[in-house]
Every structure is written in C-alpha cells, then in structure tokens.
Amino acid sequence: MTPSPPDAAPDDLDHAVAAADAFVLDPAVVHLNHGSFGACPRAALDVQAAWRARLEAATMRFFVLDGQPALDDARAEVAGFVGADPAGLVFVANATAGVATALDGLVGDGDEVVTIDHGYAACRHGLERLVARRGGRVVTAHVAFPVRDPAQHVDAIVAACTPETRVVLLDHVTSPTALILDVAAIARALAPRGVHVVVDGAHAPGMLDLDVAALAAAGVAAYVGNLHKWACAPKACALLWVRDDLRRRIRPLVTSHGAALAVDDPRRFHAEHDWTGTHDPTPYLSAPAAIAAIAAIGGGWPAVRARGHRLAIAMRDVLLDALGGAPAAPDAMLGMMASLPIAPPAGVAPRDLERGLLEAGWEVAIAPWPRLDQIYLRVSAHVYNRLDDARRLAAHLRALGIHGAAE
Ligand SMILES: Cc1ncc(COP(=O)(O)O)c(C=O)c1O
C-alpha cells in the first residue's frame, strides 16, 4: 500500500465523512440536493422523537410549564451558532415565512423595494403581492452571471436604489446560481440612506461562518436563515433575527396571546413570535442536537464547511469536465453548492428532466433561470457526500445526451 503524502487531507473527498447510518437517507438514491430540503441526522431525529413523546405525555405541563424554558435554551444555542443576540431572535417555520414577516413589518405604503434577479422565486412572489397591496413598486437589480467581477453585484444593487427605495431584499446565498453575496458591503453602503436591508439567508446557517452581530453592525435590519437546510435540523425550523430598533415593527403574520403585552414591553417580541397558536415546537427544540451532531460527525463546523466547499468545487469540475463548459463563478463566491448551465436533449422540459432523474434515483436540483429556456443544474456537498456521487451523475447525464451549455 502506498502511504498517503503527509499533506493529504484526512477527509479525502472520495469518502463520505458521515457513517452510513448517521442519516436515514435511502441508500438506493444519490443525494446531491441537500440545498433544497436538507437532511436530518438520526441523532437529531431521536432527540425530536423524545421531545414529541414528552409533549404528548402531558400537553398542558409541556405548553404551560416546560416548553418555554426549553425554547429559550434552544434559542440561546442557535443564536450562539449564528452570532446573534438571542433577544432579537425568534424561530419561524421556514425562510419563506421569515422573509414575509420581516417584509410585512418594514415595507410601508407606496414604498420602493429593490431585490435581485437571482432571488428565490417564492419570496419574490410574496414581496410582489405585499408591495402591490401597499401601492409601492419592486425594482430588480441585475447581478451579472457568469461572474467576471466579484464586486459587480455590490455596485449593481447599490446603483439600483433610488431616493425612493426604503427596503432591499437580498439573498445571502442565491438559490439558482449558488453565489455568496457580500451583504455586509451592500448594507454598509445603504445604511446612510436609511434603507432597510432584509437578508434572506435561507442557505447560510451551517454553510457560512455566520456572524449576525457583525451584519447588524454593517446595517442589516433583519436576517432570516433556515436551520432545516445546512444546519440539518428537523423540517420546519428557521430563524428570524431583527435589529433592536425595529423589533416593535416586525410582528408575526398571525396575531395571538402575545399581543396582550404593552407595545413597549421588552418581552413582547419573543412572546408574539413564540406563540402564534398551537404548533409543533419540536423542530426548534431539536436544532441544537442537529448542530452538535453534525459537528461531531465532521470534526467541527469549520471542517464541515471547508470540506463541503472543496467537495462542491470538485463536483462542479467533474461535471464540467464530463459535460463541457467553464466555471460560472470564482470559487471564493461559492459555499457548499455549485451551479452549471446544462442543455437537455431537444424537447425535454426542466420539470420532466428533474422528475425523470428522481424516478431513476438521482436527487439533484434542476431549475430554469433566468429564462425558461436556460437551465441550471445545482449540486450540494454535505458530510454524507463523496466525489463519486458527481462522477456517477456525470456519467448518467452523458448517457441521457445532456451536455453543458453556454450561459
Ligand atoms: C434563497 C432562498 N430563500 C428561501 C427559500 C425557501 O426556504 P423554505 O422553503 O424553507 O421556506 C429557499 C429554499 O431553497 C432559498 O433558496
């Protein structure tokens, strides 16, 4: 046997970091789309099952006595994980809900709101509906892709803002193109103009070394992040953080008991968002267990992120080599996902391609963007992935007659 060179990475990309039974993933499926719905480790699912059993054993005891201190503990741990002040952090079911809540509190009548052409479609629909109701308008900043100049997006977004702009909605990691945007630089540029920057960081917790306090210092008004994606919490687990001067304005979309507290009561922000009616809080309570489980599996979150980044780049390069094409973004603008344009055989719609791949056991994101006739394939790299996943996908795509496309 040839000894490994001394500088060989211990977590060689040809091997998954996670043991085969660390997740409950179907071994018959190749899982290359962590980005859409995440994957929860068995250890966190076990903790969630224990919380559910405790809740169902005595519902009043749970909801009146035990649930709130447990939620506060989970909040403190999650806040530490993302570098946020727990006083400004609440759990929400998902990023879509968190973004809608933040925008509802910040967009006023007749306001102009700037967003980007790489934005997540569902959040854009919510924004358009809200702005239409309030008699304002949405302006779309163009972020050039492929990326030739990593600073272009900062300049383009700031330049799209006019004196009428009151709110900017930005994705921290873009969904179709997997780009990490410099949201701090954008917030710093817009803070003197009094523009409220809302960051949709659906992919950020876990993928990025998040420091929400630093983003707050840069001027970010509200930050939303999913915990059920890269932090691997059970489904329906996300966070909404709001800057202290805006907490009175950002109220849940559903009003419940917390509204009885006085407007200036400092407990009201948590009270209103923590209880919007009877719900299942076990995803929130299990988020710390998921964060700890992934750290244990991957040798700490910095190592998980570093390997995931290297693996995403290596996967992209394997696919580009096999299908043809060139990287669309500098490696430094990517986290644990990468996208590349593909050309399916003539007449095959993106939905049909995705469904066909699913039926054959391949989970990979396929999305038309920015037009229906331009299709991106996005791969994700987490602790259960290895480079061979991408090699096998590349061979399968070639066999289907799919090749790389020029952007
Ligand atoms: C940028 C972005 N925002 C929001 C979402 C929505 O997340 P959820 O379905 O958990 O609300 C996603 C999901 O992929 C996303 O990529």
The ligand as a Gaussian input file, in Angstrom:
#p B3LYP/6-31G(d) Opt

LIG

0 1
 C      -32.731000      31.801000      -1.072000
 C      -33.900000      31.007000      -0.556000
 N      -34.870000      31.624000       0.137000
 C      -35.908000      30.969000       0.640000
 C      -36.034000      29.615000       0.457000
 C      -37.262000      28.944000       0.995000
 O      -36.975000      28.054000       2.014000
 P      -38.215000      27.355000       2.722000
 O      -38.884000      26.502000       1.694000
 O      -37.606000      26.563000       3.821000
 O      -39.101000      28.429000       3.202000
 C      -35.070000      28.910000      -0.263000
 C      -35.198000      27.461000      -0.480000
 O      -34.451000      26.832000      -1.172000
 C      -33.970000      29.627000      -0.787000
 O      -33.025000      29.026000      -1.505000

